[in-house]
Amino acid sequence: MTSKALKVCQLCAVDFTLKKFLLPLIDGMRSRGWSVKAVCSDGPFVLDLRQRGYEIDAIPIPRSMNPAKAIYSIFALIKYFKREHFDIVHVHTPAAALIARIAAKMAGVPMVIHTAHGFYFHDNMPWWKYRFFVFLEKFGGYFTNLLFTQSAEDADVAVSENILPKSQVMVIGNGVDVERFNPENAGSREEIRTELGIPPDGFVVGFIGRLVREKGLVELLEAATKLADRFPQLWILLVGERLVSDHARGLEKDLAEARNTFGARLVSTGLREDIPQLLLTMDLFCLPSWREGMPRSIIEAMMLAKPVLATDIRGSREEVIAGETGLIVAPQSPEALAKAMERFLLNPEWGMRLGESGRKRALKIYDERRVVAMQIDRIDQEMLRLESR
């Protein structure tokens, strides 16, 4: 253990990320007696989080690398870090992570940690674009003491691309609250279906996440449309929305076209808090993203014993065991998605068996308590090393 109570800044671009992904880590650090402040752009969730006892300072941080906005944020953060005298600045999300790491080192913060929830570069982008974003990560590495990656593949890439040496890279995985995502605690499948207007015999393919193109939703809608007439029991359930801060393209036109085919069988709920209950009503969870880190939504679905249909990308293929807990298909391929979806429609009992296997796997390796403890223990070790210099 470190010789003092540490003062930590947890930083991300928007309050949505803070609320959905960072609170367990903040709670874990606070339980160790550390003082934790969160920093993000102001947003609709900040007031509620403050009322729940979280210390949050709102500083404008862009989600894209707009040079003028980035420079403004860097100088604002330098001033803030110098005033607060943090022992650790721990950064999340791509643009915010680069901006804040530069500012933290310029402000003299002793330790800077970056959690890569998924590198922005991925296998399916043009090579020149891939190399550009690798360059940005290598540049950010100069200002980084520790790199945590959720995906083991991301860790391997970080080392092979010389973003940071292996000694400074650690795979932390991802996890969820095993009590909250327990089928026995999730309530009644029939009640949530009644609320959503879904019949008991409907086969529900569900998605949870931001409603943007890079999540593969255009391909999902196209695949489902191919099957709609042959399988009148097929329903599509979309949970989430396009955030105000999203710079990715929306789906308004695609959703309208899909509704022409599905009518009431396409249900879009917007943002919801009752994720376990919504997962319970699904027969198949589908995440056809173009890129991910270590998607929590897949883990949540597995915890609720749902089979998963995902794309062959870093993170997703690490979570889903093809043929055992779900299926993996090529990204950006409506044809491959439709073919895989049809297998589940034709044999729902097989899908249920895959879902049960997925729950066993999730319980074994995706408990968020283990993930949080692993990070805090490593930070403790690194701070002890710095103190002993």
QUISUL-V386116 format. One line per field, one symbol per residue. ss: DSSP state (H for helix, E for strand, C for the rest). phi: phi as a letter, one per 20 degrees, with the letter a starting at -180 (. if undefined). psi: psi as a letter, one per 40 degrees, with the letter a starting at -180 (. if undefined). A space follows every 50 residues. Layout:
ss: ???
phi: ???
psi: ???
This chain:
ss: CCCCCCEEEEECCCHHHHHHHHHHHHHHHHHCCCEEEEEECCCCCHHHHH HCCCEEEECCCCCCCCHHHHHHHHHHHHHHHHHHCCCEEEEECHHHHHHH HHHHHHCCCCEEEEEECCCCCCCCCCHHHHHHHHHHHHHHHCCCCEEEEC CHHHHHHHHHCCCCCHHHEEECCCCECCCCCCHHHCCCHHHHHHHHCCCC CCEEEEEECCCCHHHCHHHHHHHHHHHCCCCCCEEEEEEECCCCCCCCCC CHHHHHHHHHHHHHHEEEEECCCCHHHHHHCCCEEEECCCCCCCCHHHHH HHHCCCEEEEECCCCHHHHCCECCCEEEECCCCHHHHHHHHHHHHHCHHH HHHHHHHHHHHHHHHCEHHHHHHHHHHHHHHHHHHHHCC
phi: .febfedcddcbfcfffgfecdfffffffffeneecddcaffafefgfff feoeecdecfcfecefgffffgfgfffggffffelffcdddbmgffffgf ffffffenffccddeefqfffbfddggffgffffgfffffffdcecdedf effffffgffemfbfgfddcedmbacffffecgfdendffffffgemefg efededccqfecffemffffffffffdgffcfefcdcddpbefgefdffe cgffffffffeemffddcemfceefgfffgeedbeccefebbecfffffg ffgemdfcdceecgnffeeeegndcrcdcfflcgffffffgfgfffbfff ffffffffffffffcceffffffffffffgfffffffef
psi: iieihihihhhididddddddedddddddddeeihhiihiiiaeeddddd deehhhhhhhhieighddddddddddddddddddfidhhhiihddddddd ddddddefhdhhhhhhehidiideiidddddddddddddddeehdihhid hdddddddddefdiideehhheaiiihdddghdeeeahdddddddefhid eihhhiihahgideefddddddddddedddgeehihhhhaihideheiia fdddddddddddbeehhheahidfddddddeidhhhgfidiicghddddd dddefhihhiigiicdeddhhhedeaihiiifgdddddddddddddgddd ddddddddddddddefhdddddddddddddddddddde.
